[in-house]
Amino acid sequence: MLIVALTLLFVLATSLRGIAGFYTDFLWFDSLDLSSVWRKVLGAKVSLVIIFTLVFFALMWVNLTLAERLSGRTIRFGGSSEDELVLRYRELVGRRSLLIRGATAGLLAIIAGSGTSAQWNNWLLFTNHTDFGEKDATYGIDIGFYVFQLPFLRFVASWTFSALIVVLVATVVAHYLNGGIRMQASQDRVSSQVKAHVSVLLALLALVRAAQYFLDRFELVFSGRGPVDGATYTDINVQERALLLMIMISVFATVLFIVNIWRRGWILPAMAVGLWALVAVLAGEAVPSFVQRFRVPGEEAARESPYIDNNIKATRSALGLDGIEDQPFDVNYDLSGEDLTENADTVNNIRLWDTSELQRTFNRFEAQRDFYNVPDVDVDRYVIQDGPDKGTLRQVMVASRQIDDTNLPSPGWEASRLVYTSGYGVIMAPANAKTSNGQPSLVEREIPIETTEGYPVIDQPDLYLGQDLDGYKIVDTTRGELRIESDGEDSTSGNYEGADGVPLDSAVRRAAVALRFGEIEPLISGSITPDSKLLMQRDVRDRVQALAPFLAFDHDPYPVVIDGRIVYVIDGYTTTDRYPNAQRVEIGRDIPEGSGLGDRSFNYARNSVKAVVDAYEGTVDMYVNDADDPLIQAYQKAFPDLFLPLDDAPSDLRAHFRYPEDLFRVQSAMWGKYHVSEPTAFLEGQSEWTVAPEPDTRAADSTTTTAAPAGGAGAAPTPVSQGEAAIEPTYQLLRPPGAEEEEFVLVRPFTRAGRPQLSAYMTAAPDGKLVSFNVGSEDDAPQGPQGAADVMSQNDRVAQLRDFFGQNADISFGNVLLVPIDGSIIYVRPVYVTANNDAPLIKAVIVSHQDDPDNTRVAVESTLGEALEKLFPGSPGTLEEAPAPDQDLGELDGGDATDPRDESPGTTTTTTPDTTTPDTTPPEDPGTDGTDAELVSRLLDAFDAADAALAEGDLAAYQEQVDVASQIADELDRRNGSADGGSGSGGSDPPSSTTDPPATDPETTTTTGPSA
């Protein structure tokens, strides 16, 4: 009893944190009024453990009891060592045989039953299954059988087979200990009763194995042996026949084991096992491998075509590709300013800002406090409610300010857990707008929040939940929480008034919290009162994942301002890898880190849930987005309190739902191959597309960039590496071909495998509509994003940008945005300038357009509006402010450009044609009279003046002084060249004002003039 007591005490002590976590989990679910979900999952786990533990215990108990009774009746003592062992065993056990038998069966049953709790999800699907309404092409069975029933049935068969093996071994040992098996005997080593008992167990094992083989037949629809996943030629014509043969042999072995009860010896069981092993090796492994390796390749297209066709149809259905609408995209190379004006709403929503760059800018200018940070920037759209643009749908970039616990002004437990508890408001800027100096034009800004007319007003800016938040907070304490007053001053007199939180109204709860998080302060702090509450699971993804662990969630929650409050929307997916004959999705780099789809294997996916989390209240609503999905129907039956119909979501909220990015990544990547429907063409892969590669964002020197492809006939395109990262999907507000108004869609372009030409682009609308716009033949296809990026980098004005900004700043290119307008494709790329490791600002915008397959025009200007006007006179304006005088790029080369059609066919290293008369007026004479020494002195003065202008941000004055220095240097070259053959005065060349900046980091390089 003392040993038992000490053992229990030790187990309790080492399990306290686990018990505390278990208890606080229940309290958290209960605080959200979703304790039924917690109980359902727990009930499924406990039920499985109890059922399988009892079944195993019964099997073991019955067989151990039979072993004891059968052996006891037949034992004959002859004085051997085995007989002595049996006698001593009986003396030791004696009257305790019942206890020993029960302890043995119970211990093994606990071990065998405890691991079954991991099958809780399969159990819930099995008990709440429904039909798909579709049948697989191989066996003609409803797909629901493979998804809901087959996984659990295979688990039961496998568990039963393993359990019977353990029971068989334990039974044989029991017979030996009880004297029923005597290895030292000269004859009758196994009594007839024991032989009958063991034969029955072997027969049961063979019968269960036959059932496993029967279920394994259905597993052929998930085979990966052939050129595609699913049942292919070898599986159906060889492997399935081998399994049928194995079923017959297993049944035959069952009969032999039963017949062996009445025969002497073990010849029949040995024959059965030997025959089974031989057929398993030959028919089950060797023959199928031989056929697949040597028979199929010679006639692969003919043999595999029917099965590839099954795979194509199944994959399209499983991943929602069968709903993709194929539309031809007849390329229009004659885009005009009038066409852009007719699509002014699209032009006014062309996205300038990349989310990663804008995140840095928001953190620099709008975090406002060191303890706030901007974790992410998202893309959304809002209808302007007031002002001159009332009723206009505007695409915006939006982000939230969150608490950064690593930068608190007063670190410590009390500050981090009780005082600094919430973030503050959102930052919002139109996607198409920027200020005169290249910053985002903010419509939600500052602390306290200032809102531009027409944009949503925020009444409750405090954010207790958000993205990438960990740890816990305790609210409603005597310490008080940080609040922003109306005058913008910080105060620590606030308290939480929302619904979220676990009440800490007892010492037991406070102790449980202290144990769970490994901090003693929640138990001993005097600031915590019975009214205090614990806020946990503050990361919105973690919160919804804890409530619905059977769903996968998108990597990118996004904030929405609705009715004066801030909520987060997270897309949830139902997935399975049990869709027959469908191709498994390869989990590669195209699925972002943090995505729930990256944590699981699947060949079926649906965006079945829109989860909405109130950032202040903490409440969670899960709306069923795809009521036709059989998986979500099963989960609705299992968890009726967790899900709501989509119609229950407020209409204003539904207006902000969007097509999920992670699912679109999967679908677009798979569509590149599965747009081909003819099996032979699919197998050959000649018509395969790839998602266009992501162009490099580094501002490479144009002198070292390879020749840009023309994107049409006669071009010599640079091959696209298959290992390059795929271009990111982009949310855009545009008018798709054939549509009457703008839609908020995801866009992703494709190129032909190994080629830079655009082959198609896909859009995904919020209502789930997918459209593939397929470009014509390869000969007249327009450039893809990489080709457009190459042309842009070859432009002379891009090279001049490096001279213009590159001395004291870093220059980088943004993402290449594909914008379809009236059958034409234009590419837009912002140019970011980052000075002194500060925030990146957009200082230029590059636009390219092909006016025929062999000719590309490029415009590089301070704003998108100016660039569009250069290419398409009469274009509508954009939301950008005119650049500041010292930021205007017109000084680069006067706006001149050469027409690429004057050069050799296929060349595209061009700038924008300009119809204006170039300004040929030479700059004011800087004074080139005087001695060489006087000219050198003026040259150094010009360098100093240029440096001073650049330091003050006066780029116009900087350029003027560079021009002065250039003229003086030319005069010095002329004089010294005529005097001594160009060797230069004193044998050294004067510094040039037109060379590229040095390749070293401009932040750490010191120069004495505008030239390197």
Disulfide bonds with the S-S distance in Angstrom:
none
